[in-house]
């Protein structure tokens, strides 16, 4: 399992936040690490940090967090969406995965019909893979 200390510049990561008001799953590329004096210009880090502290009381004060820019991307094709600031200390480590070495496999599955294609996609997703249907010939 990856930890926040494993995250490096250029990594593609997926994670959820410790903030109880944030139900997003984030996926994107780490673009750079920054100081809080820069981070505060891009996001309300004080209130976000306070929300995290409600769940994890040991969360450092906002001035002491390790901030980074993450370029959020579409998971299917890594198309950039937007860039945001986040803190390592806000990441729920149990949800963190580093997917820099993500590969795309093209499979041919025989015997698939319109009636059972969703069953196949559900099965693949159930094994924690991302899948998209390109065609059904």
Buried (B, 14 or more C-beta within 10 A) or exposed (E): EBEBEEBEEEBBBBBBBBBEEBEEEBBBBBEBBBEBEEBBEEBEBEEBBBBBBEEEEEBEEBEEBBBBBBBBBEBEEBEEEEBBBBBBBBBBBEBBEBBEEEEEEEEEEEEBEEEEEEEBBEEBEEEEEEBEEEEEE
